[in-house]
Amino acid sequence: MSAPSMTKFITKRPWLKRWMVPLANWYADAAGYRKLGLRADDLIPEESDTVMLALKRLPPKEAYDRVFRLRRAFQCSLSHQLLPKDQQTRPEDDYLYLTPYIKEIEAESRERGDLEAMVVKKRKENKS
């Protein structure tokens, strides 16, 4: 589910980070989802089983807030309006709230696959 990330590569190189951070901030602002009151994790498609399970693991308050943000954004989209500046998502409020759950579920799935693929062989008895 997770897309490949260049984060580790970029953060290890300070010169590249200084160049990429303003570009990333510009891109996030140009994407427009913050102007509708959404967070980046609100844009993750819900079709996969992993995301559905992650949504079930969200705390009730966070799940309610997510549904509220999605409905408000849908209403703004229907009326062709943006939220007022004070209601738009600020960059410091745009944190990853769903991605940690998705990564945890993917790790559990990999571990389950490894355990299911494990072959247990019986030891041969030594006759001495």
Salt bridges, closest charged atoms under 4 A:
ASP42 OD1 - ARG66 NE 3.99
ASP42 OD2 - ARG69 NE 2.75
GLU46 OE2 - ARG66 NH1 2.87
GLU62 OE2 - ARG39 NH1 3.08
GLU62 OE2 - ARG69 NH2 3.91
ASP65 OD2 - LYS61 NZ 3.08
GLU92 OE2 - ARG90 NE 3.01
ASP93 OD2 - ARG90 NH2 2.88
ASP94 OD2 - ARG34 NE 3.06
GLU104 OE2 - ARG57 NH1 3.04
GLU108 OE1 - ARG57 NH2 2.87
